[in-house]
Amino acid sequence: MQKKWPGRAGCLLCALWLLSLCRLWAPVGAAAPEQPVVEAVQVQVQAGDNLPEPVRRRMEKSVSAIAEQLLEGRALAEVSLSRSRYEDIILQVFDKVLVGYTVEAVSVEPREDSGTAGVQVFLVPWRDTIRQVQVDVAVEGMTPVAEKLLRQDTAGMEKVFAESLQGLPVAAADWTHGLLKKQVAAFLQDRAPEFKADFDVQVAGDTRVKVVLYPLLPVVRTVDLSMRSDTVLNAGLLTKRQMMQAAVDGLIGLPVHFVERHRQELEAYLSEVMNQDEDCRRWSVATRVALTPGEQLKVMSRSDSDIYRVRLEGWADVGNSWGNQHDTSLKARLHLGRMLSGRSEVFSQLDFFPQSVRWDWDVGYRYILPSGTALGLRYDLRDDYVKVDFVQPVSSKWLLRYEYRGIDHHNEYGIRYKLHDFLSLEYAVDEHNSWLRFIGYF
């Protein structure tokens, strides 16, 4: 679209300069102090149905600039006597800067009761007008889910262009260029402040507008993905990491504040990526994703099952000098459980001691009280005796543990601290001594 407005703006400025010179050379008595004078100008521009409201407001500002320079400070009586001359001046000046319309008439009405002068301008539009406006919004370099969110934010943008262009004479479309830039910027500031827009208007009877949306800085540059589980094997999640990584990499390049504003929708989308996986559905694994927006976007994905409990742990005791520690200081524990309800579980537990190449196999039942306390009863199938355990979480990091073995009436106490999702440190005590235990989660 050609930008003719700056040239017409120059004509308007020149006209206002000439009008100011005319005021300087006007007779001193033209506006006697004791007489009421024009203190303000009220302008109204009319052109039937062929004058969009934003264009009307801009034209009224232009006419106000002319009329204020010409009329403000002049005696109302003098304006009333010379109104035809003032009307003609306004008509001639405004008509010279106007394209797409012809100024048919100008009416100046002095109002002594309010000290104002009303100016009405009547326009006749040229024949060719914009009948229809079609807007195409392009979003480049975004994943479908992010593009969908942005298009929801910017729904209704076509109305911004239609309100300023539809019904306007084709030749007058240049009047809207500056208006459209301000209106589109205001629309995005309200609906999608993380983006800016460039647009091109192809003016015709059926006008086409092409809009391209661009992100504003700061944007997401890197993604830090963490995948965890408390009820299924963390190692098993590694087989799903590539799928999840591809999904989160699609957020790179998005504005940080856009991710923050749509955090819940994006978290739901990433959760659904895992929830729709066939293996996750088979094992009734539900995933919850938490985002921490920033130029380095942090993504924490936690996948847990309400039905199954599958855990693999590695135990290493340091400092326990009693008994057969040369055979049992290292242990791998596999836990396979099935939840009967939200609080009760039946399970099988297999312990393997690599130093002595020995297996222990337990079956058991565990019940979790409303307070979070877990009470467990296990039966050792290899040596034919009962074990009892008690676990009391103190916080998200700390827990207390007690275990009783019936075969040797052994009591063991422990206080455990969670160093990381993959590692805990426990201080253990029994009737013989105390030691440190490292527990790794796989």
C-alpha positions in Angstrom: 0.0 0.0 0.0 1.5 3.3 -1.0 2.1 5.9 1.7 0.7 9.2 0.4 -0.3 10.6 3.8 3.1 12.2 4.6 2.8 14.4 1.5 -0.7 15.5 2.4 0.5 16.1 5.9 3.0 18.5 4.5 0.3 20.3 2.6 -1.8 20.6 5.8 1.2 22.0 7.8 1.8 24.6 5.1 -1.8 25.6 5.2 -1.8 25.9 8.9 1.4 28.1 8.7 -0.3 30.4 6.2 -3.4 30.6 8.4 -1.2 31.6 11.4 0.3 34.4 9.3 -3.2 35.6 8.4 -4.0 35.8 12.1 -0.9 37.9 12.8 -1.9 40.4 10.2 -5.5 40.5 11.2 -6.9 43.9 12.4 -6.4 44.5 16.1 -10.0 45.3 16.6 -11.2 42.1 14.9 -11.6 40.4 18.4 -12.2 43.0 21.0 -11.4 41.8 24.5 -14.8 42.8 25.8 -16.6 40.7 23.2 -17.1 36.9 23.7 -14.6 34.9 21.7 -14.3 31.4 20.4 -12.7 29.3 23.1 -13.1 25.9 21.6 -14.0 24.2 18.3 -16.2 21.2 17.9 -15.9 19.3 14.6 -18.1 16.7 13.0 -17.3 15.0 9.7 -20.0 13.1 7.8 -20.0 10.9 4.7 -22.9 8.6 5.1 -22.0 4.9 5.4 -18.7 5.3 3.6 -16.7 6.7 6.5 -15.4 4.1 9.0 -15.3 5.4 12.5 -11.5 5.3 13.0 -11.1 7.3 9.7 -13.8 9.7 10.9 -11.9 10.4 14.1 -8.6 11.1 12.3 -10.3 13.4 9.8 -12.0 15.3 12.7 -8.6 15.8 14.3 -7.3 17.2 11.0 -10.3 19.6 10.6 -9.9 20.6 14.2 -6.3 21.6 13.6 -7.5 23.9 10.7 -10.5 25.3 12.5 -8.7 26.0 15.8 -5.9 27.9 14.0 -8.5 29.9 12.1 -11.2 30.5 14.7 -10.0 30.2 18.3 -9.7 33.6 19.9 -11.8 35.4 17.4 -14.9 37.3 18.4 -18.1 35.2 18.0 -19.8 38.1 16.4 -17.1 38.5 13.8 -17.1 34.8 13.1 -20.9 34.9 12.6 -20.6 37.8 10.2 -17.8 36.2 8.1 -18.8 32.6 8.5 -19.1 32.0 4.7 -15.4 33.1 4.3 -14.3 30.8 7.1 -16.3 27.9 5.7 -14.7 28.4 2.3 -11.2 28.5 3.8 -11.8 25.3 5.7 -13.3 23.7 2.6 -10.4 24.7 0.4 -7.6 23.7 2.9 -9.1 20.3 3.9 -10.0 19.4 0.3 -6.4 19.8 -0.8 -5.2 17.2 1.7 -8.0 14.8 1.1 -7.9 11.8 -1.2 -10.9 9.5 -1.9 -13.4 12.1 -0.8 -14.6 15.4 -2.1 -15.6 18.1 0.4 -19.1 19.0 -0.5 -19.8 21.6 2.1 -18.6 23.1 5.4 -20.8 24.7 8.0 -19.6 26.9 10.8 -22.0 27.6 13.6 -20.9 30.1 16.4 -22.5 29.3 19.8 -22.4 32.3 22.0 -24.0 30.5 25.0 -21.0 28.1 25.2 -18.2 30.1 23.6 -17.6 27.4 21.0 -17.8 27.1 17.2 -19.3 24.0 15.7 -17.8 22.9 12.4 -19.6 20.4 10.2 -17.9 18.9 7.1 -19.9 17.0 4.6 -18.0 14.6 2.3 -18.9 12.8 -0.9 -16.9 9.5 -1.3 -15.5 8.6 -4.7 -17.1 5.8 -6.5 -14.8 2.8 -6.0 -15.1 1.6 -2.4 -13.8 -1.3 -0.4 -16.6 -3.8 -0.2 -14.9 -6.7 1.6 -11.8 -7.2 3.7 -10.1 -10.6 3.9 -7.4 -11.0 6.5 -4.8 -13.9 6.5 -2.8 -14.2 9.7 0.5 -16.2 9.3 2.3 -17.7 12.3 5.7 -19.0 11.4 8.0 -21.4 13.2 5.6 -22.6 15.9 4.3 -26.0 16.8 0.6 -26.7 16.2 -0.3 -26.4 19.9 1.5 -23.1 20.3 0.0 -21.8 17.1 -3.4 -22.8 18.2 -3.0 -20.9 21.5 -1.8 -17.8 19.7 -4.6 -17.9 17.2 -7.1 -18.1 20.1 -5.4 -15.0 21.6 -5.6 -13.1 18.3 -9.1 -14.2 17.2 -11.0 -11.2 16.0 -8.0 -9.4 14.5 -9.8 -9.2 11.2 -12.3 -6.8 12.8 -9.5 -4.3 13.4 -9.0 -4.1 9.6 -12.6 -4.3 8.7 -13.6 -1.4 11.0 -11.0 0.9 9.4 -11.3 -0.3 5.7 -14.7 -1.6 4.9 -16.8 1.0 3.1 -13.9 3.3 2.6 -13.1 4.6 -0.9 -10.2 2.7 -2.4 -8.3 5.9 -3.0 -8.7 6.9 0.6 -7.1 3.7 2.0 -3.9 5.6 2.7 -5.7 7.5 5.5 -5.8 4.2 7.5 -2.1 3.2 7.4 -1.0 4.9 10.5 -4.3 4.2 12.2 -4.0 0.5 11.4 -0.5 0.3 12.9 -1.7 1.8 16.1 -4.9 -0.3 16.3 -3.1 -3.5 15.6 -0.4 -2.7 18.2 -3.1 -1.9 20.7 -5.0 -5.1 19.9 -1.8 -7.2 20.4 -0.9 -5.4 23.6 -4.3 -6.4 25.0 -4.5 -9.9 23.6 -1.0 -11.2 22.9 1.6 -8.7 24.2 4.4 -11.1 23.5 4.1 -10.6 19.8 4.3 -7.9 17.2 2.7 -7.8 13.7 3.8 -6.7 10.2 1.0 -6.4 7.6 0.6 -5.6 4.0 -2.7 -4.3 2.6 -3.6 -5.0 -1.0 -6.3 -2.4 -1.6 -9.1 -3.2 -4.0 -12.8 -3.7 -4.0 -12.1 -7.0 -2.2 -9.1 -6.0 -0.1 -6.7 -8.6 1.1 -4.5 -8.1 4.2 -1.6 -10.4 5.0 -0.5 -10.3 8.6 2.7 -12.0 10.0 3.2 -12.3 13.8 6.6 -12.3 15.3 7.7 -13.1 18.8 9.3 -10.5 21.1 12.3 -11.1 23.3 13.0 -12.7 25.7 12.3 -16.1 24.1 12.9 -19.7 25.3 16.4 -20.7 24.1 17.0 -24.0 25.8 15.0 -26.7 27.5 16.0 -28.7 30.6 13.8 -31.8 30.8 13.6 -34.0 33.9 11.5 -37.2 34.0 10.8 -38.8 37.3 8.5 -41.5 38.9 7.9 -42.8 42.4 5.9 -45.8 41.4 7.4 -47.1 38.1 11.0 -47.6 37.0 12.8 -44.4 36.2 15.0 -46.4 33.9 11.8 -47.3 32.0 11.0 -43.6 31.4 14.3 -43.4 29.4 12.6 -45.2 26.6 10.0 -42.3 26.4 12.5 -39.5 26.7 13.1 -39.0 23.0 9.3 -38.7 22.5 9.0 -36.2 25.3 12.1 -34.3 24.3 10.7 -33.7 20.8 7.6 -32.3 22.4 9.3 -29.9 24.7 11.8 -28.8 22.0 8.8 -27.4 20.2 8.6 -24.7 22.8 12.0 -23.3 21.9 11.6 -19.8 20.3 8.3 -19.0 22.1 8.3 -15.8 24.2 9.0 -16.5 27.8 5.9 -14.4 28.9 3.7 -16.3 26.5 4.8 -19.6 28.0 4.1 -18.1 31.5 0.6 -16.9 30.4 -0.3 -20.2 28.8 1.6 -22.4 31.3 -1.5 -24.5 32.3 -2.4 -25.3 28.7 1.2 -26.2 27.8 1.5 -28.4 30.9 -1.7 -30.2 29.9 -0.4 -30.7 26.4 2.9 -32.1 27.5 1.2 -34.4 30.0 -1.1 -35.7 27.3 1.9 -36.6 25.1 2.9 -39.2 27.7 -0.7 -40.1 28.7 -1.5 -41.1 25.1 1.5 -43.5 24.9 0.4 -47.1 24.6 2.8 -48.4 27.3 1.6 -45.7 29.7 -2.0 -46.6 29.2 -1.2 -50.3 29.6 0.4 -49.7 33.0 -2.2 -47.0 34.0 0.6 -44.4 34.3 -0.6 -40.8 34.5 1.9 -38.0 33.9 1.9 -34.5 35.4 4.2 -31.8 33.9 5.3 -28.6 35.7 6.9 -25.8 33.7 9.3 -23.1 35.1 9.4 -20.5 32.3 12.6 -18.7 31.5 15.1 -18.4 28.7 16.2 -21.9 29.9 12.8 -23.5 30.3 12.7 -26.2 33.0 10.3 -29.1 32.5 9.6 -31.5 35.3 7.6 -34.6 34.2 6.4 -37.0 36.9 4.8 -40.2 35.7 3.0 -42.4 38.3 0.6 -45.3 38.4 -2.4 -45.6 40.7 -2.5 -49.3 40.3 1.1 -50.7 40.1 4.2 -50.2 42.1 7.4 -51.1 40.3 10.7 -50.0 41.9 14.3 -51.0 41.5 16.7 -49.9 44.3 20.4 -50.4 45.0 21.6 -50.4 48.6 25.2 -49.9 49.8 26.1 -50.1 53.5 29.2 -48.3 54.8 30.6 -48.7 58.3 28.5 -51.8 59.4 31.2 -54.1 60.9 28.9 -56.7 62.5 27.8 -60.0 61.1 28.2 -61.0 57.5 28.6 -57.6 56.0 31.2 -58.9 53.5 28.3 -60.7 51.9 25.4 -58.3 52.4 26.8 -54.8 52.3 25.5 -54.5 48.7 22.0 -55.3 47.7 19.6 -54.8 44.7 15.9 -54.7 45.6 13.1 -55.2 43.1 9.6 -54.3 44.3 6.5 -55.4 42.3 3.2 -54.3 43.8 -0.5 -54.1 43.0 -2.7 -51.6 44.7 -6.0 -53.1 46.0 -7.2 -49.6 46.9 -5.8 -46.1 47.4 -4.2 -47.2 50.7 -3.6 -51.0 50.5 -1.0 -52.9 48.5 0.0 -56.5 48.0 3.5 -57.0 46.7 6.4 -59.3 46.0 9.9 -58.2 46.8 13.1 -59.7 45.5 16.5 -58.9 47.1 19.8 -59.9 45.4 23.1 -59.9 47.1 25.8 -59.8 44.4 28.8 -60.5 46.7 27.3 -63.8 47.9 25.1 -64.4 44.8 22.2 -65.0 47.1 18.4 -64.3 46.6 15.8 -63.5 49.2 12.1 -63.4 48.1 9.3 -61.9 50.2 5.6 -61.5 49.6 3.7 -59.0 51.7 0.9 -56.5 52.4 1.2 -52.8 53.1 -1.4 -50.3 54.4 -1.0 -46.6 54.4 -2.8 -44.6 57.1 -4.4 -41.2 56.4 -1.5 -39.6 58.2 0.9 -41.1 55.6 2.3 -43.8 57.9 2.9 -47.1 56.1 2.6 -50.4 57.9 4.0 -53.5 56.2 3.9 -57.2 56.8 6.3 -59.5 54.8 6.9 -63.2 54.7 10.3 -64.5 53.7 9.7 -67.5 51.4 13.4 -68.6 51.4 13.9 -68.8 55.2 10.3 -69.1 56.3 9.9 -66.2 58.7 7.9 -62.9 59.1 9.2 -59.4 58.8 7.4 -56.2 59.9 8.2 -52.7 58.8 7.0 -49.2 59.6 7.7 -46.0 57.6 6.7 -42.5 58.7 7.3 -39.6 56.3 8.3 -36.5 58.2 8.6 -34.1 55.2 9.2 -34.3 51.5 12.9 -35.0 52.3 12.9 -36.9 55.6 11.4 -40.2 56.8 11.7 -42.5 59.7 12.0 -46.3 59.2 11.7 -49.4 61.5 12.1 -53.1 60.6 11.7 -56.3 62.6 13.0 -59.7 61.5 11.5 -62.7 63.3 14.2 -65.1 62.4 16.8 -63.5 64.7 14.5 -61.0 66.6 16.5 -58.2 64.9 15.4 -54.6 65.2 16.7 -52.0 62.8 15.9 -48.2 62.9 16.7 -45.7 60.3 16.4 -42.0 59.5 16.5 -41.3 55.8 17.2 -38.1 53.9 16.4 -37.7 50.2 19.4 -36.1 48.5 17.9 -36.3 45.0 15.2 -38.1 43.1 17.7 -40.8 42.4 19.6 -41.0 45.7 18.9 -41.1 49.5 21.2 -41.3 52.5 20.1 -43.2 55.6 21.6 -43.4 59.1 20.8 -46.9 60.4 21.0 -48.3 63.9 20.5 -51.8 65.4 21.4 -53.4 68.7 24.9 -54.0 67.5 26.2 -50.8 65.9 25.3 -48.0 63.5 26.2 -47.2 59.9 25.5 -45.2 56.8 23.4 -46.6 53.9 23.2 -45.2 50.4 20.1 -46.0 48.4 19.9 -45.4 44.7 16.6 -45.4 42.7 16.6 -46.7 39.2 
